[in-house]
Amino acid sequence: MSLTLANAKKQKTYQVSSYSADSESTQRQFECLGFVKGEEVSLYQTSSFGGPLAINVRGSVIAMRLSDAEQIFVKELS
């Protein structure tokens, strides 16, 4: 089973491994936000009822819709 950013747990570090983005422009948008393959990310905060996630990436906290986080595949580092 592949792990997506939407399934990430707090207090763990992950590495971006791939995308399932529908279009090249969506993939480019992820990359512009810092979600580049190989980049380390961690879950900062979740929202209730499927709201946006707050994700640490490159020293910044990025708010991301759950549906977008489901398109970013990660592997657990710690």
Secondary structure as UniProt FT lines:
FT   STRAND          3..4
FT   HELIX           5..7
FT   STRAND          13..19
FT   HELIX           24..32
FT   TURN            33..34
FT   TURN            37..38
FT   STRAND          40..45
FT   HELIX           48..50
FT   STRAND          53..57
FT   TURN            58..59
FT   STRAND          60..64
FT   HELIX           66..69
FT   TURN            70..71
FT   STRAND          72..76
//
